[in-house]
Amino acid sequence: MLGRRLGGQLLLLRDAAGKTQQEAAQVLSATATKIVKMERGWVPVREPDIRALCTFYGQDDPKAVDALLGLAKLDRERRKARGWWNEYPALRDMVECVALEDVASSVRTWQQSVVPGILQTADYARAVAMGNGMWEDPAEVEPFVESRMARQGRLVGEAPLQLRAVIHESALRQLVGDRSVMRAQLGHLLEQAERPNIRLQVLPSSAGAHPGMNCSFSIVTFDGPGAVDVVHMDTSSANVWLESEADAMHHRVIFDRITRLSLAQHNSAALIANILREM
């Protein structure tokens, strides 16, 4: 995503300067294919190439050039990273989500049917995986559960992930596994909600119709030059990523509206405790 962000900015500069990809390629003594790959974020971009293109495009603002250089450096570093998630093939197409979560500064997540993955207990995650038929081979379930538990490492440490989660009441009452699994899951939520970097709210069923009825989603936020919020949604067949500022803003507005309809954090904890006693 950082590469696509950088490439998009280089494309805007080229268009503003009225230059073609072939002309830009000549400046770098390269082919037009290289410019295409750079502008689409398919390849890392070297500092000399950025400086040469900025000069050719007439971009002489030192701050603007430094911002592009910083974005390119961060992109190159991210491409070299190999995290623990690569050791879990059971994650499948969730690898990109976990990798982004690992370098994010904060995540806002709205879930209307399940507890957010990063807040699930092992037994709850196992029951979800078995229930929705994610794998034909039951042996693949345990590595998935292990990887989901590993994600929770981002919630602790010197620079923990700032997590703001809103869960619909129905997800807390839905029996996943048996009652002992749900009791443990609800208790885990109450424990996690006490962490200073976690804000947990519940949207009560009494709220009625609300802006988040169409789908659940997460908004992932990053620090660093050129960083933009990314929206992630799960569908029954694929993971969907929305990377434009317009999409991010649209979902930030929806999330804010949902939180305003939700119970305050202490009232949310009280509701969870009540459901736990009833379970």
Summary of the structure (lengths in Angstrom):
residues: 279
radius of gyration: 22.0
end to end distance: 42.8
largest distance: 71.1
contacts: 833
relative contact order: 0.12
helix: 59%
strand: 12%
